[in-house]
Amino acid sequence: MQAYKKQIGDIFPRNKLLEIPFYQRAYVWGKTEWERILEDLKGMCERDEEYFLGSVILKDTTVKGANEEGFAGKFVVVDGQQRLTTLLVMMRVIAILNDDIDTFENFFITKNKKKDFVAPSMRHNHKDRPAFERILALTELEDIEGETGVIGAYNYFKESIDEETAELMDLSEMTELMAFVMITVDDGEDEQQIFDTINSLGVRLTTAELLKNYFFSSEDIDLYKANWEAVFEADGETRAYWDQEITTGRFKRSLIDIFFDSLLQILVEDSEIEVTADDKKAYEKVEKLFQSYRNFIEIRHYRSKQYVLDSIKPFATWFKATFNPDACDSVVGKEPGTDRINVVIFGLQNSTLIPYILYLRSCMPNDEETFSKMLGILESFIMRRIVCRETTKNYNRFFNGLIREDIDTPDKLVGKLAAKEDVTTAYPDDDALKASFHEEHRLTSLQARGILYLLETAMWPEGSSTTMLGFKPYSLEHLMPKKWRNHWGRLGNKEAEEQRDRTLLTLGNLAVIPQKLNGSISDSAWKSKKAGTKRTKGLTLCAGGLPSMVEPLASDVWNEDLISERADLLLGYATIVWHVDIPDVPVVVEPDNSETVLYFCTGNESDPSGYLSSGGFTVQAGSRISRRIVPSLEAHHPWSAEDREELIANGTIVDGVFQKDHEFESPTRAADVIIGRPTNVQEAWSTKDGKQLKEQ
């Protein structure tokens, strides 16, 4: 990377083409930006002082003897297209008004008399190119109609620049006074990272925009229209769908970026290819998604660019038919289906489900009955774990593992849940559910709302003349308020009051209501809270009709005993709505040791054994791990260090010994955890006769 202070003439070197990537986002500047740059450049000319216009990032793609006809080389514009486009349109208008077209064309038009070649020195993307080239070819100002941003810029400058202003803004003087920092990057450098670092307050290019430029060139118009435009940009409604942003963990991401992340995870887990565990871990990093695609295709050669391109259209079609963030605004049904799972995903922020559900949809695109049954199992799994305050830490690994193992039927999924391979992804039984409904909750308001909303909708009476609203407008209400001491009377002793404080935080004391109660009503005594006032609604109007609120609203009192009874009622709902027949004693198929090859690994103080299994590599119970880890494990394989900590925390490893068989996703991952340092792929494991695993 090189950076220099340059004038605009240096940005447009003679006979070199500046190309805005053919499928980069369109020109988007508007009146606010046009007004500012015009006033700034007028001030520059009035003061006769140099004016700094920021940085321009160019990528040199010149290939000796193989450049565009008429040009001696080519630079791709990584950053700066909005400013450069605006300047050229403005300066063309000034050139026409000043009858100074020769000066303009000397800087910004490439001419080759021998080849009878004339063309703008900057080529715009496919959407803006016709309008941009038409404007740069004008010799007289004329009215141009159209909705593109480039035409809007031209019409603004045509109306805003009069002859006096044009005379002040002489092109020769302007080109001497406008200054830039020109940054050039070579073909091997990561121009996106450079762009983000320098332009951190700007609009980041999305993964979709980077992939669009990666998959298509200016010669691929028909391919682009069939495989991208028709899928993602067919009309305004389609673009709005893919552009909408949702919260995923700490980030907000567009739906199209989430789609490409999901597609990559499905491709990575394809059993036909053997993606290494380290590569899988690297491909999970959402902030490096574009780089992951390039590595997957170009560096590791797991799949061809054409294979990935052919996968986009069918998977995008299934994605759009399945996932809908707006489901949180609509009424959901009583039975399992896409409407309810969309509330779980988008309303309760469980986007880690998306890749696996997309995989399921691809397995059964026309079998709605089986698909809905699978969604019901997943809803039950997620919601039970939310009720029981279980961790979500291993969800990515768990759901990606379901793809890898081809868990594509209800029986297979139930069998996987019954296996209880890891407590961090275990299916909570009814006993765990019962305890959680009566315990002081440590749920977020969002989680509690989701639990109650999905239970109420599922238990809504058949044939009712009313329906619940969508999830989004509902708020959470404590039936007995946290400030109960103000209007509910004091209890006899401190212990009883502390017990009440704990009880009112259980699910039995919570309700979802479509309209938040006024503060004075929310904290009032039970009778007043139900009735409200002439001006403000009470619980009877706001919560009437909810199945779980029929008995509370009919009662003249509300106390700890009734809270417990309602918790039991909600528990009953949950065991019906989120019911999956999980066998009490899961059927475990033991490996046939007559055919299974055992491998051993020695290092430091460890002495483990294991075998290749369907999901990766299984370490046997009784295997011992090294008691210490070297710093390089956390530095270079942090995921393995995390595995080790989790296995110790969940009781799989006690006093350095595996208490049960445990399956890792790869032999390398298993060896890392056991030896306590980064290992050399599969060489750590060998048979008793010394034959290394990689030789098998």
Legacy VTK file of the C-alpha trace (Angstrom):
# vtk DataFile Version 3.0
C-alpha trace
ASCII
DATASET POLYDATA
POINTS 696 float
0.000 0.000 0.000
1.257 3.471 -0.914
-0.243 6.853 0.015
0.551 10.240 -1.512
-0.883 13.729 -1.578
-2.162 14.248 -5.132
-4.142 16.647 -7.312
-7.112 15.461 -9.302
-5.022 15.206 -12.452
-2.908 12.573 -10.696
-6.029 10.633 -9.751
-6.829 10.402 -13.482
-3.455 9.548 -15.081
-3.357 9.895 -18.855
-4.634 6.860 -20.773
-5.492 4.956 -17.581
-9.014 3.760 -16.810
-10.606 4.230 -13.381
-13.302 1.598 -13.067
-16.030 1.541 -10.457
-16.691 -2.188 -9.976
-19.452 -3.154 -12.344
-21.818 -4.343 -9.613
-20.896 -1.954 -6.790
-23.727 -0.020 -5.135
-25.215 2.808 -7.187
-24.422 6.490 -6.753
-26.346 7.605 -3.663
-25.356 11.180 -2.850
-28.203 13.683 -2.665
-28.977 17.362 -2.278
-27.283 17.727 1.129
-23.946 16.478 -0.227
-24.296 18.433 -3.517
-24.957 21.703 -1.672
-22.003 21.197 0.627
-19.435 20.333 -2.049
-20.573 23.197 -4.289
-20.313 25.734 -1.452
-16.954 24.351 -0.335
-15.456 24.533 -3.827
-16.859 28.023 -4.417
-15.159 29.100 -1.173
-11.946 27.425 -2.311
-11.956 29.447 -5.549
-12.845 32.722 -3.784
-9.977 32.322 -1.281
-7.630 30.804 -3.845
-6.628 28.241 -1.199
-5.989 24.529 -1.462
-8.959 22.379 -0.411
-8.626 18.801 0.857
-11.234 16.360 -0.479
-10.277 13.287 1.534
-8.811 9.971 0.444
-9.299 7.953 -2.717
-8.371 4.263 -2.663
-7.419 2.706 -5.994
-6.439 -0.891 -6.700
-3.966 -1.314 -9.535
-5.214 -4.130 -11.795
-3.028 -3.264 -14.768
-1.947 -6.361 -16.708
0.808 -5.804 -19.222
-0.451 -6.420 -22.748
-3.952 -7.367 -21.566
-5.723 -4.118 -20.681
-8.951 -2.539 -21.880
-8.868 -1.482 -25.526
-7.718 2.112 -25.770
-6.273 2.221 -22.240
-2.715 1.612 -21.084
-3.783 0.361 -17.638
-6.633 0.134 -15.153
-7.348 1.033 -11.522
-10.418 -0.164 -9.612
-12.008 2.502 -7.389
-12.276 0.947 -3.922
-13.302 4.169 -2.152
-14.139 7.588 -3.581
-16.760 6.918 -6.237
-19.322 9.299 -4.676
-16.895 12.272 -4.627
-15.327 11.552 -8.021
-18.713 11.083 -9.690
-20.019 14.323 -8.172
-16.907 16.272 -9.193
-16.970 15.087 -12.795
-20.686 15.846 -13.218
-20.264 19.297 -11.630
-17.168 20.107 -13.676
-18.856 19.057 -16.922
-21.632 21.562 -16.217
-19.021 24.267 -15.466
-17.099 23.350 -18.651
-20.218 23.819 -20.771
-21.114 27.140 -19.125
-17.519 28.421 -19.548
-17.183 27.006 -23.079
-14.130 25.156 -21.748
-14.849 21.566 -22.773
-11.274 21.073 -24.008
-9.866 21.536 -20.486
-12.364 19.082 -19.070
-11.637 16.467 -21.726
-7.899 16.925 -21.371
-8.212 15.706 -17.781
-11.106 13.260 -17.868
-11.530 11.872 -21.403
-9.145 9.340 -22.942
-8.519 9.718 -26.670
-6.505 7.482 -28.957
-6.468 8.910 -32.468
-4.707 5.899 -33.963
-7.467 3.600 -32.767
-10.222 6.197 -33.224
-11.015 5.699 -29.513
-12.762 8.209 -27.228
-14.121 7.318 -23.782
-14.450 8.771 -20.249
-11.456 7.992 -18.064
-13.832 6.726 -15.365
-16.241 3.900 -16.104
-19.257 3.703 -13.827
-21.095 0.627 -12.535
-23.800 -1.044 -14.587
-26.690 0.938 -13.067
-25.248 4.429 -13.460
-23.033 4.001 -16.528
-25.544 5.062 -19.253
-26.540 8.298 -17.469
-22.959 9.115 -16.438
-21.553 8.701 -19.963
-24.426 10.674 -21.478
-23.730 13.630 -19.150
-19.983 13.561 -19.827
-20.678 13.674 -23.572
-22.889 16.803 -23.420
-21.718 19.903 -25.268
-24.767 21.963 -24.282
-26.908 21.910 -21.158
-30.193 20.163 -21.711
-33.034 18.788 -19.627
-32.544 15.141 -18.702
-35.270 13.155 -17.002
-34.642 10.111 -14.881
-34.588 8.803 -11.337
-30.916 7.858 -10.971
-28.734 9.754 -8.530
-26.319 10.769 -11.293
-29.103 12.504 -13.240
-30.259 14.150 -10.006
-26.741 15.534 -9.457
-26.585 16.869 -13.012
-29.963 18.599 -12.732
-29.006 20.115 -9.362
-25.759 21.616 -10.677
-27.450 22.753 -13.894
-29.961 24.733 -11.824
-27.573 25.896 -9.087
-24.530 27.074 -11.046
-25.085 30.316 -12.934
-22.642 31.982 -15.352
-21.089 34.145 -12.627
-20.426 31.105 -10.404
-19.075 29.130 -13.351
-16.670 31.957 -14.234
-15.402 31.975 -10.625
-14.929 28.185 -10.670
-12.421 28.044 -13.516
-11.513 24.426 -14.256
-7.773 25.007 -14.589
-7.657 26.714 -11.188
-9.902 24.110 -9.579
-7.687 21.226 -10.682
-4.696 22.996 -9.091
-6.435 23.645 -5.759
-8.271 20.355 -5.119
-6.089 17.968 -3.087
-6.526 14.279 -2.222
-4.694 11.515 -0.443
-4.372 8.861 -3.133
-3.874 5.369 -1.735
-2.952 2.582 -4.127
-3.090 -1.066 -3.159
-1.685 -4.059 -4.985
-3.710 -7.039 -6.099
-2.702 -9.158 -3.115
-3.698 -6.621 -0.443
-7.032 -6.578 1.400
-8.581 -3.395 0.070
-11.741 -3.874 2.158
-9.777 -3.828 5.414
-7.940 -0.686 4.284
-11.245 0.948 3.330
-12.795 0.126 6.725
-9.777 1.442 8.638
-9.571 4.753 6.792
-13.287 5.292 6.322
-14.584 3.901 9.613
-17.411 6.435 9.791
-18.568 5.704 6.264
-20.984 3.041 5.011
-19.286 -0.331 5.012
-19.584 -2.381 1.867
-21.771 -5.360 2.659
-20.668 -8.924 2.118
-23.275 -9.133 -0.614
-21.753 -6.205 -2.518
-18.271 -7.679 -2.234
-19.509 -11.086 -3.387
-21.420 -9.529 -6.265
-18.206 -7.971 -7.545
-16.384 -11.244 -6.939
-18.798 -13.454 -8.862
-19.567 -11.177 -11.816
-17.694 -8.943 -14.226
-18.888 -6.555 -16.926
-18.922 -9.477 -19.368
-21.329 -11.507 -17.204
-24.490 -9.433 -17.603
-26.814 -12.334 -18.509
-25.372 -14.493 -15.739
-25.777 -11.629 -13.287
-29.375 -10.954 -14.276
-30.383 -14.603 -13.938
-28.492 -15.489 -10.772
-28.393 -12.256 -8.805
-30.648 -9.470 -10.044
-33.678 -11.763 -10.384
-33.042 -13.119 -6.887
-31.999 -10.091 -4.822
-32.885 -7.007 -6.885
-35.980 -7.958 -8.876
-38.032 -5.032 -7.526
-38.256 -2.608 -4.622
-40.039 -5.097 -2.371
-37.377 -7.749 -2.977
-34.526 -5.318 -2.296
-36.249 -4.113 0.878
-36.539 -7.700 2.115
-32.850 -8.491 1.681
-31.658 -5.089 2.951
-33.529 -5.162 6.287
-31.277 -5.421 9.320
-31.726 -7.601 12.377
-29.806 -7.924 15.626
-27.559 -10.965 15.863
-25.626 -11.029 19.109
-23.610 -7.803 19.341
-24.110 -6.893 15.684
-26.775 -5.637 13.342
-26.630 -7.459 10.028
-28.598 -7.313 6.809
-30.691 -10.318 5.888
-28.678 -10.882 2.713
-25.461 -11.100 4.745
-27.131 -13.595 7.099
-28.183 -15.621 4.065
-24.633 -15.812 2.724
-23.328 -16.757 6.160
-25.926 -19.547 6.375
-25.140 -20.777 2.878
-21.434 -20.967 3.687
-22.088 -23.000 6.841
-24.187 -25.461 4.814
-21.492 -25.752 2.137
-18.791 -26.202 4.778
-20.645 -29.057 6.490
-21.247 -30.964 3.244
-20.082 -34.545 3.869
-18.775 -34.796 0.286
-15.872 -32.493 1.126
-13.521 -32.635 4.086
-13.165 -29.143 5.506
-10.606 -29.050 8.312
-11.703 -28.137 11.829
-9.474 -25.070 11.800
-11.033 -23.848 8.554
-14.532 -24.409 9.925
-13.666 -22.305 12.939
-12.281 -19.554 10.715
-15.377 -19.626 8.493
-17.621 -18.967 11.515
-16.260 -15.405 11.859
-19.049 -13.233 10.474
-16.792 -10.174 10.226
-14.573 -12.102 7.765
-17.359 -13.635 5.687
-16.235 -12.359 2.286
-12.659 -13.442 2.963
-14.008 -16.848 4.031
-15.764 -17.304 0.697
-12.590 -16.417 -1.191
-10.541 -18.773 0.951
-13.140 -21.559 0.568
-13.074 -21.202 -3.234
-9.658 -19.876 -4.236
-7.196 -20.943 -1.541
-8.530 -24.225 -0.184
-10.409 -25.197 -3.379
-13.198 -26.904 -1.444
-15.730 -25.880 -4.077
-15.541 -24.017 -7.386
-16.867 -20.508 -7.866
-19.451 -21.912 -10.278
-20.636 -24.497 -7.737
-21.228 -21.788 -5.139
-22.885 -19.538 -7.713
-25.231 -22.358 -8.737
-26.213 -22.804 -5.072
-27.214 -19.186 -4.492
-30.525 -19.046 -6.359
-32.234 -22.169 -4.941
-31.066 -21.530 -1.386
-32.036 -17.833 -1.562
-35.498 -18.846 -2.790
-35.932 -21.234 0.146
-34.575 -18.623 2.542
-37.033 -15.931 1.433
-39.949 -18.373 1.626
-39.007 -19.381 5.181
-37.595 -16.431 7.113
-39.579 -13.283 7.793
-38.619 -10.746 10.489
-42.023 -9.100 10.023
-43.624 -12.199 11.531
-43.187 -10.427 14.869
-45.815 -7.920 13.692
-48.346 -10.564 12.636
-50.627 -13.024 14.405
-49.026 -16.445 14.805
-50.783 -19.780 14.761
-51.371 -22.340 17.472
-49.432 -25.110 15.739
-45.703 -25.341 14.937
-44.715 -23.621 11.718
-42.648 -20.890 10.136
-44.673 -18.118 11.793
-43.844 -19.313 15.297
-40.215 -20.177 14.579
-39.721 -16.704 13.077
-40.753 -15.213 16.431
-38.201 -17.495 18.122
-35.492 -16.446 15.642
-36.159 -12.735 15.136
-38.254 -11.806 18.147
-36.076 -13.652 20.664
-32.793 -13.249 18.752
-31.910 -16.866 18.039
-30.398 -16.409 14.579
-28.052 -19.372 15.102
-31.022 -21.551 14.071
-31.092 -20.125 10.551
-28.413 -22.251 8.802
-29.864 -25.521 10.079
-33.452 -24.563 9.241
-32.349 -23.467 5.760
-30.632 -26.844 5.380
-33.872 -28.588 6.433
-35.873 -26.570 3.922
-33.461 -27.643 1.165
-33.984 -31.282 2.196
-37.793 -31.075 2.096
-38.836 -28.108 -0.097
-42.344 -29.496 -0.640
-42.999 -31.516 2.529
-44.653 -28.920 4.754
-45.956 -31.460 7.266
-42.519 -32.898 8.079
-40.873 -29.485 7.941
-43.383 -28.046 10.422
-42.842 -31.024 12.719
-39.091 -30.349 12.676
-39.750 -26.687 13.473
-41.922 -27.731 16.398
-39.090 -29.833 17.838
-36.681 -26.905 17.441
-39.135 -24.473 19.073
-39.534 -26.867 21.981
-35.754 -27.274 22.337
-35.007 -23.534 22.283
-37.920 -22.428 24.459
-37.350 -25.070 27.123
-33.720 -24.014 27.329
-34.766 -20.351 27.630
-37.181 -21.185 30.449
-34.415 -23.117 32.229
-31.908 -20.270 31.739
-29.527 -22.527 29.784
-26.540 -21.216 27.876
-26.555 -20.530 24.131
-22.774 -20.636 23.919
-22.482 -23.849 21.877
-25.479 -23.349 19.591
-23.396 -22.613 16.485
-21.408 -25.796 16.880
-24.492 -27.839 17.762
-26.669 -26.749 14.844
-23.813 -26.910 12.335
-23.139 -30.416 13.617
-26.742 -31.369 12.790
-26.068 -30.329 9.191
-22.828 -32.307 9.096
-24.535 -35.437 10.429
-27.504 -35.119 8.008
-30.077 -34.820 10.810
-32.954 -34.312 8.385
-35.919 -36.220 9.880
-37.900 -35.837 13.114
-36.694 -39.246 14.357
-33.052 -38.363 13.758
-33.444 -35.023 15.540
-35.219 -36.591 18.522
-32.510 -39.238 18.674
-29.838 -36.563 18.709
-31.574 -34.738 21.569
-32.043 -37.995 23.451
-28.331 -38.783 23.239
-27.573 -35.907 25.650
-24.010 -35.729 24.354
-23.283 -32.367 25.957
-24.986 -30.641 28.876
-24.535 -27.290 27.104
-27.013 -28.441 24.435
-29.173 -30.868 26.445
-32.971 -30.970 26.132
-34.488 -29.947 29.525
-37.036 -32.460 30.804
-40.338 -31.675 32.552
-38.754 -31.756 36.010
-36.264 -29.049 35.007
-39.127 -27.083 33.471
-41.198 -27.310 36.675
-38.383 -26.001 38.835
-37.788 -23.091 36.487
-41.432 -21.953 36.456
-41.356 -21.644 40.246
-37.891 -20.138 40.633
-37.042 -16.457 40.790
-36.366 -15.782 37.136
-33.129 -14.483 35.717
-34.668 -13.979 32.305
-34.469 -10.834 30.246
-37.723 -9.006 29.652
-37.536 -10.146 26.012
-37.197 -13.806 26.984
-40.069 -13.662 29.483
-42.281 -11.952 26.897
-41.438 -14.640 24.358
-42.207 -17.505 26.724
-45.591 -16.103 27.725
-46.549 -14.946 24.224
-45.892 -18.308 22.577
-47.757 -20.146 25.352
-50.773 -17.826 25.209
-51.038 -18.053 21.395
-50.772 -21.847 21.436
-53.465 -22.157 24.132
-55.807 -19.574 22.621
-59.330 -21.108 22.590
-60.600 -22.548 19.317
-63.451 -20.599 17.740
-62.739 -17.430 19.723
-64.040 -14.256 18.087
-60.840 -12.435 19.026
-57.168 -13.119 18.359
-53.878 -12.059 19.849
-51.755 -9.453 18.122
-48.262 -9.985 16.784
-45.406 -10.382 19.256
-43.863 -6.930 18.942
-46.489 -4.697 20.648
-46.729 -6.792 23.825
-45.043 -5.613 27.005
-44.298 -7.435 30.231
-46.332 -6.700 33.355
-45.753 -7.841 36.943
-49.227 -8.666 38.293
-48.031 -8.020 41.816
-45.835 -4.940 41.333
-42.248 -4.743 42.511
-43.301 -1.716 44.579
-46.044 -3.693 46.336
-45.227 -2.144 49.722
-46.852 1.150 48.637
-50.406 -0.173 48.137
-50.547 -3.876 49.030
-49.918 -3.649 52.773
-46.881 -4.695 54.769
-46.312 -8.281 55.892
-45.637 -9.414 59.429
-41.897 -9.961 59.190
-38.827 -9.363 57.081
-38.503 -12.996 56.016
-42.035 -13.033 54.578
-41.413 -9.801 52.715
-38.175 -11.146 51.238
-40.014 -14.296 50.159
-42.671 -12.160 48.463
-39.953 -10.175 46.659
-38.634 -13.455 45.261
-42.049 -14.863 44.380
-43.163 -11.836 42.382
-40.156 -12.404 40.083
-41.363 -15.883 39.046
-43.141 -16.536 35.743
-46.423 -17.082 37.593
-46.537 -13.349 38.370
-45.785 -12.163 34.834
-48.176 -11.444 31.991
-47.942 -10.062 28.469
-50.293 -7.223 27.641
-50.691 -5.348 24.338
-50.693 -1.927 25.942
-48.371 -0.890 28.782
-50.244 0.141 31.904
-49.981 3.647 33.234
-47.438 3.759 36.072
-49.988 4.753 38.688
-52.256 1.831 37.713
-49.382 -0.646 37.462
-48.327 0.007 41.081
-51.811 0.238 42.564
-53.691 -2.296 44.706
-55.076 -5.412 42.990
-58.689 -4.255 42.716
-57.710 -0.889 41.235
-55.109 -2.489 38.986
-57.749 -4.740 37.450
-60.390 -2.050 37.014
-58.282 0.936 35.987
-59.919 4.354 35.942
-62.131 6.292 33.582
-59.027 7.630 31.873
-56.619 4.710 32.057
-57.100 1.026 31.273
-56.575 -1.693 33.847
-55.692 -5.370 33.539
-59.274 -6.430 32.804
-59.287 -4.497 29.529
-55.620 -5.069 28.663
-55.259 -8.747 29.584
-58.836 -9.991 29.279
-59.051 -13.000 26.975
-55.557 -14.312 27.663
-55.993 -17.994 28.639
-53.652 -17.745 31.619
-55.378 -14.607 32.956
-58.945 -15.900 33.198
-58.647 -17.093 36.809
-56.463 -14.215 38.104
-58.900 -11.610 36.768
-61.818 -13.469 38.370
-60.101 -13.396 41.766
-60.559 -10.604 44.316
-57.052 -11.101 45.650
-53.610 -11.810 44.294
-51.012 -13.392 46.544
-48.134 -15.865 46.710
-50.386 -18.946 46.636
-52.207 -17.765 43.507
-48.899 -16.889 41.853
-47.768 -20.471 42.470
-51.034 -21.835 41.053
-50.629 -19.758 37.909
-47.040 -20.964 37.567
-48.410 -24.530 37.593
-50.963 -23.535 34.946
-48.232 -22.080 32.708
-46.116 -25.171 33.338
-49.032 -27.300 32.156
-49.258 -25.211 29.006
-45.510 -25.570 28.418
-45.512 -29.367 28.768
-48.252 -29.505 26.115
-46.976 -26.856 23.687
-43.296 -27.786 23.951
-43.650 -31.535 24.138
-41.289 -33.913 22.363
-41.200 -37.647 23.077
-37.618 -37.869 24.284
-36.769 -41.427 25.440
-35.847 -41.595 29.129
-33.022 -43.977 28.293
-31.537 -43.059 24.951
-30.520 -45.892 22.658
-26.762 -45.747 22.270
-25.126 -47.745 19.516
-21.791 -48.877 20.884
-18.914 -49.099 18.428
-18.137 -52.584 17.152
-14.644 -52.945 18.553
-13.942 -55.836 16.220
-14.025 -53.382 13.328
-13.342 -50.078 15.069
-9.709 -49.011 15.017
-8.557 -47.538 18.322
-6.023 -44.726 18.330
-3.813 -43.582 21.157
-2.247 -40.227 21.892
0.649 -39.588 24.253
1.989 -36.243 25.290
2.897 -34.580 28.548
0.889 -36.467 31.206
-1.974 -37.618 28.976
-2.836 -41.186 28.027
-6.094 -41.148 26.000
-7.686 -43.452 23.454
-10.367 -42.857 20.851
-11.839 -43.802 17.499
-13.185 -42.164 14.342
-16.955 -41.665 14.614
-19.738 -40.309 12.418
-19.466 -36.779 13.826
-15.671 -36.583 14.013
-13.529 -38.318 16.655
-14.690 -39.836 19.950
-12.423 -39.918 23.009
-13.219 -42.820 25.327
-14.171 -42.600 28.984
-11.183 -43.043 31.275
-8.844 -41.091 28.995
-6.553 -38.752 30.905
-5.608 -35.211 29.848
-2.478 -33.205 30.499
-2.911 -31.106 33.627
-1.411 -27.982 32.104
-1.784 -26.097 28.853
0.878 -24.087 27.069
0.174 -20.408 26.240
0.274 -21.102 22.495
-2.976 -23.092 22.736
-4.939 -20.013 23.810
-3.022 -17.834 21.357
-3.375 -20.010 18.247
-6.265 -22.413 18.957
-8.468 -20.477 21.429
-11.483 -22.601 20.495
-9.697 -25.709 21.819
-8.864 -23.928 25.073
-12.575 -23.028 25.367
-13.530 -26.682 24.704
-11.267 -27.793 27.532
-12.760 -25.282 29.977
-16.321 -26.273 29.053
-15.679 -30.002 29.423
-14.261 -29.433 32.888
-17.112 -27.077 33.817
-19.874 -29.447 32.694
-18.391 -32.496 34.397
-17.297 -34.424 31.316
-13.728 -34.169 32.633
-13.217 -34.589 36.379
-9.763 -34.582 37.975
-8.230 -34.737 34.530
-10.159 -37.851 33.431
-13.016 -38.214 30.898
-16.052 -39.516 32.788
-17.816 -40.622 29.596
-17.184 -40.930 25.881
-17.094 -37.520 24.207
-17.218 -36.789 20.489
-15.085 -33.960 19.076
-15.590 -32.573 15.600
-12.056 -33.637 14.584
-9.028 -35.630 15.828
-7.037 -32.370 15.926
-9.545 -30.713 18.248
-9.473 -33.740 20.540
-5.651 -33.817 20.643
-5.450 -30.066 21.355
-7.717 -30.451 24.383
-5.958 -33.547 25.706
-2.311 -32.547 25.242
-2.852 -28.874 26.083
-1.026 -27.429 23.087
-1.675 -26.957 19.341
-1.161 -30.291 17.584
-0.084 -31.158 14.077
-3.355 -32.088 12.403
-3.940 -35.868 12.820
-0.367 -36.962 13.487
-0.974 -36.949 17.256
-3.060 -40.131 17.009
-1.654 -43.556 16.137
-2.556 -47.223 16.570
-0.756 -49.554 18.982
1.542 -50.648 16.173
2.522 -47.003 15.514
0.504 -46.374 12.348
-0.514 -42.717 12.275
-4.154 -41.756 11.809
-3.408 -39.686 8.702
-2.050 -42.812 6.988
-5.345 -44.714 7.287
LINES 1 697
696 0 1 2 3 4 5 6 7 8 9 10 11 12 13 14 15 16 17 18 19 20 21 22 23 24 25 26 27 28 29 30 31 32 33 34 35 36 37 38 39 40 41 42 43 44 45 46 47 48 49 50 51 52 53 54 55 56 57 58 59 60 61 62 63 64 65 66 67 68 69 70 71 72 73 74 75 76 77 78 79 80 81 82 83 84 85 86 87 88 89 90 91 92 93 94 95 96 97 98 99 100 101 102 103 104 105 106 107 108 109 110 111 112 113 114 115 116 117 118 119 120 121 122 123 124 125 126 127 128 129 130 131 132 133 134 135 136 137 138 139 140 141 142 143 144 145 146 147 148 149 150 151 152 153 154 155 156 157 158 159 160 161 162 163 164 165 166 167 168 169 170 171 172 173 174 175 176 177 178 179 180 181 182 183 184 185 186 187 188 189 190 191 192 193 194 195 196 197 198 199 200 201 202 203 204 205 206 207 208 209 210 211 212 213 214 215 216 217 218 219 220 221 222 223 224 225 226 227 228 229 230 231 232 233 234 235 236 237 238 239 240 241 242 243 244 245 246 247 248 249 250 251 252 253 254 255 256 257 258 259 260 261 262 263 264 265 266 267 268 269 270 271 272 273 274 275 276 277 278 279 280 281 282 283 284 285 286 287 288 289 290 291 292 293 294 295 296 297 298 299 300 301 302 303 304 305 306 307 308 309 310 311 312 313 314 315 316 317 318 319 320 321 322 323 324 325 326 327 328 329 330 331 332 333 334 335 336 337 338 339 340 341 342 343 344 345 346 347 348 349 350 351 352 353 354 355 356 357 358 359 360 361 362 363 364 365 366 367 368 369 370 371 372 373 374 375 376 377 378 379 380 381 382 383 384 385 386 387 388 389 390 391 392 393 394 395 396 397 398 399 400 401 402 403 404 405 406 407 408 409 410 411 412 413 414 415 416 417 418 419 420 421 422 423 424 425 426 427 428 429 430 431 432 433 434 435 436 437 438 439 440 441 442 443 444 445 446 447 448 449 450 451 452 453 454 455 456 457 458 459 460 461 462 463 464 465 466 467 468 469 470 471 472 473 474 475 476 477 478 479 480 481 482 483 484 485 486 487 488 489 490 491 492 493 494 495 496 497 498 499 500 501 502 503 504 505 506 507 508 509 510 511 512 513 514 515 516 517 518 519 520 521 522 523 524 525 526 527 528 529 530 531 532 533 534 535 536 537 538 539 540 541 542 543 544 545 546 547 548 549 550 551 552 553 554 555 556 557 558 559 560 561 562 563 564 565 566 567 568 569 570 571 572 573 574 575 576 577 578 579 580 581 582 583 584 585 586 587 588 589 590 591 592 593 594 595 596 597 598 599 600 601 602 603 604 605 606 607 608 609 610 611 612 613 614 615 616 617 618 619 620 621 622 623 624 625 626 627 628 629 630 631 632 633 634 635 636 637 638 639 640 641 642 643 644 645 646 647 648 649 650 651 652 653 654 655 656 657 658 659 660 661 662 663 664 665 666 667 668 669 670 671 672 673 674 675 676 677 678 679 680 681 682 683 684 685 686 687 688 689 690 691 692 693 694 695
